[in-house]
């Protein structure tokens, strides 16, 4: 008999006690709208920043590539990679820079510009080689920065889209009858 009374009491207590959940239910649309609005603004800003970064990265890549191609440089035939190809990208520029170093060191009997005597006739040639290598390496770095800007811009744009989707899910949509 006491067991039956005890069970009935537990049922009444369970019905009277509200259920505890890990996530609170949002019942007030106005309360949910404030974070959603802020998230929409942040999402739009991140999306636009991502698009701008991607466009800037692509534009930089194209600019560096066209400027490098305008120089009409061909990778030396004795290069380890891309021999005989036009220098118009990061890999061909790097390959040409490496072969310029090899040729400069051969012409100076293994000495760098800094190691050559001021009166050494090879000094001017090694200096030009050093300047050309620096220019080619600058283009390689520019290609890398352009690719990084494009990639990060793409990631930011995707993040912006995701934030906008989350913001949309925070505010219950009104049903149109």
C-alpha positions in Angstrom: 0.0 0.0 0.0 2.8 2.4 0.8 4.5 1.5 -2.4 1.5 2.5 -4.4 1.2 5.8 -2.5 4.9 6.5 -3.0 4.7 5.8 -6.8 1.7 8.1 -7.1 3.6 10.8 -5.2 6.7 10.4 -7.5 4.4 10.7 -10.6 2.8 13.9 -9.2 6.3 15.4 -8.4 7.6 14.5 -11.9 4.7 16.1 -13.5 4.9 19.2 -11.4 8.7 19.6 -12.0 9.7 21.2 -15.3 12.1 19.1 -17.4 15.7 20.3 -17.2 17.5 20.4 -20.6 21.1 21.3 -21.6 19.9 24.0 -24.0 17.3 26.5 -23.0 14.3 26.8 -25.3 14.0 30.2 -26.9 10.4 31.2 -26.9 10.7 35.0 -27.3 11.5 35.9 -30.9 12.7 39.3 -29.9 15.4 37.7 -27.6 16.5 35.4 -30.4 16.6 38.2 -33.0 19.3 40.3 -31.3 22.1 37.7 -31.5 20.8 36.6 -35.0 21.0 40.2 -36.2 24.6 40.6 -34.9 25.5 37.2 -36.5 24.0 38.3 -39.8 26.1 41.5 -39.8 29.3 39.6 -38.9 28.5 37.0 -41.5 28.0 39.6 -44.2 31.2 41.4 -43.3 33.2 38.2 -43.3 31.6 37.1 -46.6 32.4 40.4 -48.3 36.0 40.4 -46.8 36.5 36.9 -48.1 35.3 37.8 -51.6 37.5 40.8 -51.7 40.5 38.9 -50.5 39.9 36.2 -53.1 39.6 38.7 -55.9 42.7 40.6 -54.8 44.7 37.3 -54.6 43.6 36.3 -58.1 44.3 39.8 -59.5 47.7 39.8 -57.9 48.5 36.3 -59.4 47.4 37.4 -62.8 49.4 40.7 -62.6 52.6 39.1 -61.5 52.2 36.3 -64.1 51.6 38.8 -66.9 54.5 41.0 -65.9 56.8 38.1 -65.6 55.7 36.7 -69.0 56.3 40.2 -70.6 60.0 39.8 -69.7 60.1 36.9 -72.2 62.5 34.9 -70.0 63.1 31.2 -70.9 64.4 28.7 -68.4 68.0 27.7 -69.4 68.4 24.4 -71.2 70.7 23.0 -68.5 68.2 23.7 -65.7 67.1 20.7 -63.6 63.4 21.5 -64.0 61.3 23.2 -66.8 64.3 23.6 -69.2 63.3 25.5 -72.3 59.9 26.7 -70.9 58.8 30.3 -70.6 59.1 31.8 -67.1 55.5 32.8 -66.2 54.8 31.1 -62.9 56.3 30.4 -59.5 58.0 27.1 -60.4 59.6 28.3 -63.6 60.8 31.4 -61.9 62.3 29.4 -59.1 64.0 27.0 -61.6 65.5 29.9 -63.5 66.8 31.5 -60.3 68.5 28.3 -59.4 70.2 28.0 -62.7 71.3 31.6 -62.6 73.0 30.9 -59.3 74.7 27.8 -60.8 76.0 29.8 -63.8 77.2 32.7 -61.6 79.1 30.4 -59.3 80.7 28.6 -62.3 81.8 32.0 -63.7 83.3 33.1 -60.4 84.9 29.7 -59.6 82.5 29.1 -56.7 82.7 32.6 -55.1 79.7 34.7 -54.3 79.5 38.4 -55.0 80.6 39.3 -51.5 83.6 37.0 -51.7 84.9 38.4 -55.0 87.7 41.1 -55.1 86.5 44.5 -56.3 88.8 44.2 -59.3 87.7 40.7 -60.3 86.2 40.8 -63.9 83.6 38.2 -62.9 82.2 40.6 -60.2 79.8 42.5 -62.5 78.4 39.3 -63.9 77.9 37.7 -60.5 76.3 41.0 -59.3 73.8 40.9 -62.2 73.0 37.3 -61.5 72.4 38.1 -57.9 70.0 40.9 -58.8 68.2 38.7 -61.3 67.8 35.9 -58.7 66.4 38.4 -56.2 63.9 39.6 -58.7 62.8 36.1 -59.6 62.5 35.2 -55.9 60.4 38.3 -55.4 58.0 37.0 -58.0 57.9 33.6 -56.4 57.0 35.2 -53.0 54.4 37.3 -54.7 52.8 34.2 -56.2 52.8 32.6 -52.8 51.2 35.7 -51.1 48.6 35.8 -53.9 47.7 32.1 -53.5 47.5 32.6 -49.7 45.2 35.6 -50.1 43.0 33.7 -52.5 42.8 30.7 -50.2 42.1 32.6 -47.1 39.5 34.7 -48.9 37.8 31.5 -50.0 37.8 30.2 -46.4 36.5 33.5 -45.1 33.7 33.6 -47.7 32.7 30.0 -46.7 32.8 31.0 -43.0 30.5 34.1 -43.8 28.0 31.8 -45.6 28.1 29.5 -42.6 27.5 32.4 -40.1 24.6 33.6 -42.2 23.1 30.1 -42.2 23.4 29.9 -38.4 21.8 33.3 -38.0 18.9 32.2 -40.2 18.4 29.2 -37.9 18.4 31.2 -34.7 15.2 33.1 -35.5 12.1 31.0 -36.1 10.6 31.7 -39.5 7.0 32.9 -39.5 4.7 30.6 -41.5 2.8 32.1 -44.4 -0.7 30.7 -44.6 
